[in-house]
Amino acid sequence: MTKTDKMSSYGLYLQTVRVEKGISIERVTEESRIRGEILRAIEAEDHDNLPDDVFVKGFLRLFAEAIGADPEEALRRFNRRRKPEQTVNARSSDEPEGQGRFWRTLLWVTALMVCLVGGTLWIYQMLYQKGLDATPHASAVNEKEEIAAADHTTSTETPTATIDATALETNDEGEPATYVLEIVCHEDTWLKVIADDARATEHNLKPGEKIEFSANTVFNLLIGNAGGVSVQLNGKPVPVSGASGQVVNLQLP
């Protein structure tokens, strides 16, 4: 690992502080309520065995506070480490000359086709108008027939219009309903909740307390005591895998 890598490594930063202070992983687990395998994955920056970044940031803060490190420094290093490389746009801007020529040719052919179709329609309209001018009586008869047909259609198709209006009301009422999440606490626990794209909120609950959230698409939960809560989504129980004191994360529905 180069010097630059070490300066941007959040895992090495937390591990160095922990080891220098003589703090064991087991002690950090007791202080932060984070499982030992997650703490080791953070120090190793093993993202295959870590949850989503939003939850990892919460773990980093708890980890740093438990060992007396700077949480903001750990988060800055994490953000630098996980920032995606911006190379795709630079590569796509160097378009091969052959590909550019293909698209220019396609545009010319499309424009030519539009002109041909437009010219044909214009000629047809001119010829049709001349035919109408030559037979005024037939035109008047046709006009009367069209008016009568329109009246008949209006009188017979009224029920269909009523059905369409009812269908539109049904479509409006068929939009996705809001999800309601209810969490009841049986043991002391902490929660971190993200509803849709809103900011994460943190909560400390006591036994007997109940809290509700609403969302249109998704919930992301980080539960500090899996065995200490009951979860319901739209009135239906949601199983929470884990024992008392175990940290778990859920994505609902």
N, C-alpha and C positions, 0 to 999 in steps of 0.2 A: 504494500500500500504506500503510495507516494505521500509527501507532506501535504499536498492539497487535499487528497482523499481523507487524511486524518483530520484536517481542519473542518471538513464538512461531514464527518461521520457522527451521527447522533448516537449510534449504538456504542461506539468506542468512547465517546464523551461520558455517557452514563456509566459505562463499565469502569472507566478510569476513576471517576469520583467515588464509586462504590468500593472499589478495591483499596484505594488510598485511605478511606475511612474505616476499612476493616468490617464492612457491612456485608452479611451473607444474603444470598438470594432468598433464603427462608425468612429472614427478618424483613426484607422488603415485601414479601408476600403477606406477612402479618400486618404490616403498616398500611399497605395499599389495597389489600384484598384482591390483588391480581395473581392469577395462577403462575407458578414457577416456570412452566413451559413458555408462557407468553413473554415473561421477563427475559428469558434466555433468547427467544426469537427476536426480541427488540435489540438486545446487545449484539446479536449476530446479524441484524438487519435482514432476517429471513422472512421476506414478505409473503412467501408461499404459505407460511404457517401463521400469518397475522390476519385479522379482519380488515374491513375497509379502512381507508386512511382516516376518516373522521373519527373512528373509534380508537385507532392507534394514537391519535393526537391526545385523546383523553387519557390513555394509558401512560403516554410520555409525561404528561403533567403530574400524574399521581406518582410515577416512578421517581421523577426528579425531586418532588417534595419529600418523598420518603427518605431519600439519601442526602438531602440538603444541597442538591444541585440547583442550577438556574433553569426553571421550566421554560422561560422564553428562549434561552440559548438552545435548549434541546429542540424546541419547535422550529427555530430558525434553521438549524442544521437539517431537520427532517424535511422542511419545505424545499431547501436547496437540493437535497438528495433525490426527491421525488418529482422535481420539476421536469416535464417532458422536453425532449430536445426539439428545437424548431428547425428541422432540416427538410421537411417534406415540401414546404412552400418554395424554398430556394431551389430545390431540385425540379419542381414542376414548372418554374418560370423559364427554364432552359428548354423550350419546346424545339424538337427537331424540325429542320427546315422542311422535310418531306411531309410531316404531319400538318404544318402550317399551310403548305400548298394544297393539301387535301381539303382542309376546311374552307379555304378561299374558293376552290373549284365548286364545292358543294353549295356555297352561298350564291355563286353566279348561276348555277343550274336552277336553284330554288327560285331566284328572282325571275329568270327567264320563264319558268313554268307559270308563275303568278301572272306575268304579263300576257302570256298566251291565253290563259283561262279568262282573264279579265277582258281581253279583246274579243274573244268568242262570245261572251255573254253580252257585250255591248252591241255587236252585230245582230245577235238574235233579238235583242230588245228593239232595235231599230226596225227590223223586218216585221216583228209582231205589231208594232205601233202602226206601220203603214197598212197592214191588213185590217186593223180596227178602223182606221180612217176610211177605208174603201167600203166597209159594210156597217154603216151607222145603225140601220134598223136591227140587224142581228145583234149588235152590241147592246142596244136598248133592251131587247128581249132577254138577252143573257143577264143583264143587270137586274131586271125584274125577277128572273128565276133565282138569282143568287140571293136577293133580299128575302124572297119567300123561304128559301132553304135555310137562311140564317135565322129567321123567325122560328121556323120549325125546330131547328137545332136547339135554340135557346129554351123553347118550351119543354123539350123532351130531355134536355141534359141537366136541368136544375137539380134533380136528386143526386146526380154524380158530383156536382160542385159541393153539395152539402157533405157527402161522404169524404171528399178530399179535405175539407176543412176539419172534419173530425179526426182524420188521419194525422193532420199536422199537429193538432193538439196532443194526440197520443205520442208523436215524435218528441214534442217539447217536453212532455212529462217523462219520456224514456231516457233522459240524460242520466249519467252515472250519479248514484247517490253518494253522500258523504259517509266516510268510515268514522265510526266512533269507537275509541279505545278506552277501556276502563281498567284501572289497576288498583287492586286492594292489597294493602300491606298487612302482613301477619308478624313480621320481624323487622327490626331496624334495617333499613337498606337505603341505597342511593340509586338514582336513575339519571340517565342522560337520554333525551328524546329528541328526534328530528322528525317533524311532520312535513311531508312534501319537500319543498326546497327552503323551508324556513330555517332560521338559526337554531342551533341546538340549545335546549334548555336543561338545566340540572336541578334535581330535586332530592331532598333528604326526607324520608318518610318514617313515621313511627307506627307501631302496631295499631290497627284500627282505622288508619287514615286511608282515604280513597281519592284518586285523582283521575280526571278524564281529559282526553285530547281528541281532536277531530282533524281529518285530512281528506283530500280528494283522491289521492293515488297511493301513497305508501307511507309507512312508519318505519324508522330505524331506531331500535332500542338498545341501550346498554344497561344491563341490570347488575347491580353490585352484589345482590344476594338472591340467587336463583330460587332457593327454597323458601324465601320469605315473602313471596308475592303470588297473587292470583291475577290472571290476565283474561279479559274478555274483549272480543271484537264484534261490534254490532250485536251484543247480547249473547254471543256464543263463546264458550270457554276455549282458550288457547293453551295447549300444553307448553310448559317451560321445563326444558331438560336441564337438570343440574341440582346439586345439593345445597344446603344452607352454607352461606359464605362463599359460594362459587360465583365468579363473574361470567355472564353469558351475554351474547348479543343476538337480537332477533330482527328479522325484516318481515313486516306484515303489510298487506295480506299475502 
